[in-house]
């Protein structure tokens, strides 16, 4: 059984673009986030009121999990919006697990940064978010 079409054509391409641009330019492009949201709205079969609320709750949780880091200026707004998009696609339990996995990957990236100064001034956290989503899909989605 494959991945849902919304993940294949929405979230996964957005994560790839976001990671690529974040590594090269240290920003997450809003256009990619808009694409991801549009694909979800157009292709999702979850259109009943309870399901819409579930996805919006996932977005809110995705936004709130890393919001304190944005407030402390240790994470960019694009990363926060990307986590909200992850919440839309995966719902509350999924975005919480992705947050945990992304934090673990981000910790490894930070250690690499300290040892080698490879990332410059700011870590491209979209890479950690993408790896967190892939870890979640590989490990937790049956």
Residue frames relative to the residue before (quaternion, step in Angstrom):
aa qw qx qy qz dx dy dz
X 1.0000 0.0000 0.0000 0.0000 0.00 0.00 0.00
X 0.3318 -0.7736 0.5135 0.1667 3.57 -0.82 1.02
X 0.6698 -0.4694 0.3901 0.4229 3.48 -1.37 -0.09
X 0.5892 -0.5495 0.4363 0.4006 3.60 -1.16 0.45
X 0.6121 -0.5850 0.3938 0.3578 3.57 -1.09 0.73
X 0.6069 0.5612 -0.3645 0.4289 3.61 1.06 -0.64
X 0.6581 0.4820 -0.3133 0.4862 3.60 1.04 -0.71
X 0.6753 0.5207 -0.2989 0.4283 3.58 0.89 -0.93
X 0.8014 0.2861 -0.1402 0.5062 3.58 0.88 -0.88
X 0.7166 0.4236 -0.2485 0.4954 3.60 1.23 -0.23
X 0.8230 0.2981 -0.1640 0.4548 3.54 0.09 -1.28
X 0.6977 0.4898 -0.3072 0.4230 3.62 0.72 -0.94
X 0.6609 0.4683 -0.3349 0.4813 3.66 0.88 -0.70
X 0.6204 0.5346 -0.3430 0.4600 3.60 1.02 -0.74
X 0.6540 0.5070 -0.3177 0.4630 3.59 0.93 -0.83
X 0.6419 0.5240 -0.3219 0.4580 3.58 1.00 -0.78
X 0.6711 0.4796 -0.2901 0.4852 3.58 0.90 -0.93
X 0.6575 0.5188 -0.3160 0.4458 3.58 0.88 -0.92
X 0.6650 0.4923 -0.3104 0.4680 3.60 0.90 -0.88
X 0.6543 0.5242 -0.3133 0.4460 3.58 0.90 -0.92
X 0.7019 0.4521 -0.2694 0.4801 3.58 0.79 -1.02
X 0.6407 0.5296 -0.3342 0.4443 3.60 0.97 -0.77
X 0.6411 0.5044 -0.3285 0.4760 3.61 1.00 -0.73
X 0.7470 0.4263 -0.2258 0.4574 3.58 0.87 -0.93
X 0.8342 0.2029 -0.0634 0.5088 3.60 0.92 -0.88
X 0.3697 -0.7577 0.4537 0.2886 3.60 1.32 -0.10
X 0.6418 0.4258 -0.3657 0.5225 3.53 0.92 1.02
X 0.3251 -0.6975 0.5990 0.2213 3.54 -1.30 0.41
X 0.3762 -0.7686 0.4657 0.2258 3.61 -0.53 1.13
X 0.4845 -0.6769 0.4810 0.2751 3.56 -0.90 0.98
X 0.5933 0.5896 -0.3664 0.4076 3.59 1.05 -0.67
X 0.6426 0.5094 -0.3196 0.4748 3.58 1.02 -0.76
X 0.6517 0.5134 -0.3139 0.4618 3.58 1.00 -0.81
X 0.6357 0.5139 -0.3214 0.4779 3.57 1.04 -0.79
X 0.6102 0.5434 -0.3382 0.4669 3.59 1.02 -0.83
X 0.6755 0.5085 -0.2945 0.4455 3.58 0.84 -0.98
X 0.6642 0.4885 -0.3046 0.4770 3.57 0.96 -0.84
X 0.6558 0.5156 -0.3153 0.4523 3.59 0.95 -0.84
X 0.6421 0.5126 -0.3279 0.4664 3.59 0.95 -0.84
X 0.6442 0.5191 -0.3344 0.4514 3.58 0.93 -0.80
X 0.6743 0.4951 -0.3008 0.4579 3.57 0.85 -0.95
X 0.7165 0.4657 -0.2612 0.4490 3.58 0.89 -0.90
X 0.8032 0.3393 -0.1553 0.4644 3.60 0.89 -0.88
X 0.5527 0.6357 -0.4006 0.3605 3.59 1.16 -0.35
X 0.3292 -0.7337 0.5598 0.1999 3.52 -1.06 0.77
X 0.5594 0.5986 -0.3807 0.4288 3.61 1.31 -0.09
X 0.2360 0.8148 -0.4955 0.1865 3.57 0.25 1.23
X 0.4830 0.6290 -0.4751 0.3812 3.59 1.17 0.29
X 0.6860 -0.5197 0.3087 0.4049 3.57 -1.15 0.51
X 0.6730 0.4924 -0.3180 0.4511 3.63 0.83 -0.80
X 0.6645 0.4968 -0.3037 0.4684 3.57 1.03 -0.76
X 0.6239 0.5256 -0.3399 0.4679 3.60 1.01 -0.74
X 0.6494 0.5096 -0.3169 0.4672 3.58 0.94 -0.84
X 0.6132 0.5537 -0.3386 0.4503 3.61 1.05 -0.78
X 0.6925 0.4686 -0.2712 0.4767 3.59 0.89 -0.95
X 0.6454 0.5038 -0.3220 0.4754 3.60 1.04 -0.70
X 0.6125 0.5235 -0.3427 0.4831 3.59 1.10 -0.66
X 0.6202 0.5322 -0.3346 0.4692 3.59 1.03 -0.74
X 0.6466 0.5109 -0.3134 0.4719 3.59 0.99 -0.84
X 0.6543 0.5114 -0.3132 0.4607 3.58 0.93 -0.86
X 0.6558 0.4914 -0.3122 0.4806 3.58 0.93 -0.84
X 0.6401 0.5259 -0.3236 0.4571 3.58 0.96 -0.84
X 0.6523 0.5066 -0.2987 0.4782 3.55 1.05 -0.77
X 0.7337 0.4628 -0.2444 0.4333 3.58 0.83 -0.99
X 0.5697 0.6247 -0.3935 0.3611 3.61 1.07 -0.64
X 0.8113 0.2472 -0.1184 0.5163 3.58 0.81 -0.97
X 0.3683 0.7571 -0.4718 0.2617 3.61 1.25 0.08
X 0.6293 0.5257 -0.3677 0.4386 3.67 0.91 -0.66
X 0.6368 0.5209 -0.3348 0.4595 3.61 1.07 -0.65
X 0.6215 0.5115 -0.3334 0.4908 3.56 1.11 -0.67
X 0.6433 0.5302 -0.3224 0.4484 3.59 0.96 -0.84
X 0.7018 0.4284 -0.2519 0.5104 3.59 1.13 -0.66
X 0.4371 -0.7300 0.4142 0.3232 3.58 1.39 0.09
X 0.4877 0.6426 -0.4541 0.3783 3.56 1.09 0.69
X 0.7447 0.2217 -0.1695 0.6062 3.58 1.33 0.11
X 0.4554 -0.7128 0.4689 0.2542 3.56 -1.03 0.78
X 0.6469 -0.5308 0.3905 0.3838 3.54 -1.28 0.41
X 0.6102 0.5662 -0.3519 0.4281 3.59 1.06 -0.68
X 0.6314 0.5280 -0.3252 0.4656 3.57 1.06 -0.77
X 0.6451 0.5166 -0.3120 0.4687 3.57 1.01 -0.82
X 0.6660 0.4883 -0.3008 0.4770 3.59 0.94 -0.88
X 0.6221 0.5336 -0.3400 0.4612 3.59 1.05 -0.71
X 0.6473 0.4974 -0.3221 0.4795 3.61 0.99 -0.75
X 0.6151 0.5278 -0.3516 0.4685 3.61 1.05 -0.66
X 0.6449 0.5061 -0.3207 0.4744 3.59 1.01 -0.78
X 0.6059 0.5341 -0.3464 0.4771 3.59 1.04 -0.75
X 0.6474 0.5279 -0.3089 0.4547 3.59 1.00 -0.83
X 0.6087 0.5409 -0.3511 0.4622 3.58 1.05 -0.72
X 0.7223 0.4539 -0.2534 0.4560 3.58 0.84 -0.96
X 0.8141 0.3214 -0.1377 0.4637 3.59 0.79 -0.99
X 0.4490 -0.7000 0.4531 0.3211 3.61 1.20 -0.23
X 0.7583 -0.4227 0.2503 0.4285 3.59 -1.27 0.18
X 0.7023 0.4419 -0.3238 0.4545 3.67 0.66 -0.85
X 0.6515 0.5347 -0.3140 0.4372 3.57 0.99 -0.82
X 0.6925 0.4669 -0.2968 0.4630 3.58 0.86 -0.90
X 0.6119 0.5328 -0.3623 0.4588 3.60 1.08 -0.54
X 0.6629 0.4827 -0.3071 0.4831 3.59 0.97 -0.80
X 0.6352 0.5139 -0.3301 0.4727 3.58 0.98 -0.79
X 0.6182 0.5441 -0.3441 0.4511 3.60 1.01 -0.74
X 0.6524 0.5035 -0.3062 0.4765 3.55 0.98 -0.84
X 0.6776 0.4824 -0.2947 0.4704 3.59 0.84 -0.97
X 0.6557 0.5083 -0.3144 0.4614 3.60 0.95 -0.85
X 0.6298 0.5238 -0.3376 0.4636 3.60 1.02 -0.72
X 0.6440 0.5107 -0.3207 0.4707 3.58 1.02 -0.78
X 0.6608 0.4804 -0.3053 0.4892 3.60 0.91 -0.87
X 0.6419 0.5276 -0.3164 0.4577 3.57 0.98 -0.83
X 0.6248 0.5322 -0.3333 0.4640 3.58 1.07 -0.69
X 0.6424 0.4966 -0.3164 0.4904 3.58 1.00 -0.79
X 0.6436 0.5121 -0.3213 0.4693 3.59 0.98 -0.81
X 0.6459 0.5162 -0.3203 0.4623 3.59 0.99 -0.78
X 0.6309 0.5143 -0.3296 0.4783 3.57 1.01 -0.77
X 0.6354 0.5189 -0.3167 0.4762 3.57 0.98 -0.85
X 0.6289 0.5380 -0.3209 0.4605 3.57 1.03 -0.82
X 0.6669 0.5045 -0.3041 0.4563 3.57 0.86 -0.96
X 0.7129 0.4671 -0.2603 0.4537 3.57 0.94 -0.89
X 0.8374 0.2225 -0.0792 0.4930 3.60 0.95 -0.80
X 0.3060 -0.7567 0.5092 0.2729 3.62 1.19 -0.39
X 0.2664 0.8269 -0.4636 0.1744 3.59 1.20 0.53
X 0.7389 0.4470 -0.2453 0.4405 3.63 0.99 -0.64
X 0.5107 -0.6320 0.4421 0.3799 3.60 1.17 -0.11
X 0.8168 -0.2680 0.1914 0.4736 3.57 -1.06 -0.76
X 0.8153 0.1722 -0.0548 0.5501 3.60 1.00 -0.73
X 0.4395 -0.6860 0.5161 0.2643 3.54 -1.00 0.86
X 0.3892 -0.6980 0.5402 0.2635 3.61 -0.97 0.75
X 0.1599 -0.8549 0.4874 0.0776 3.57 0.29 1.30
X 0.5052 0.6267 -0.4427 0.3950 3.63 1.18 -0.25
X 0.5805 0.5605 -0.3673 0.4626 3.59 1.16 -0.56
X 0.6660 0.4930 -0.2971 0.4744 3.59 0.92 -0.90
X 0.6364 0.5135 -0.3315 0.4705 3.60 0.99 -0.76
X 0.6536 0.5111 -0.3103 0.4640 3.58 0.92 -0.87
X 0.6624 0.4837 -0.3018 0.4860 3.57 0.95 -0.84
X 0.6169 0.5469 -0.3364 0.4552 3.58 1.10 -0.67
X 0.6524 0.4978 -0.3078 0.4815 3.57 1.00 -0.83
X 0.6607 0.5000 -0.3136 0.4638 3.59 0.90 -0.89
X 0.6344 0.5194 -0.3275 0.4696 3.60 1.02 -0.77
X 0.6457 0.5178 -0.3126 0.4662 3.56 0.98 -0.86
X 0.6855 0.4798 -0.2922 0.4631 3.58 0.84 -0.95
X 0.6726 0.5005 -0.2946 0.4586 3.58 0.98 -0.80
X 0.7862 0.3701 -0.1733 0.4634 3.58 0.87 -0.97
X 0.8226 0.3375 -0.1291 0.4390 3.55 0.78 -1.06
X 0.6716 0.4581 -0.3179 0.4878 3.61 1.10 -0.41
X 0.2374 -0.7970 0.5454 0.1049 3.55 -0.62 1.16
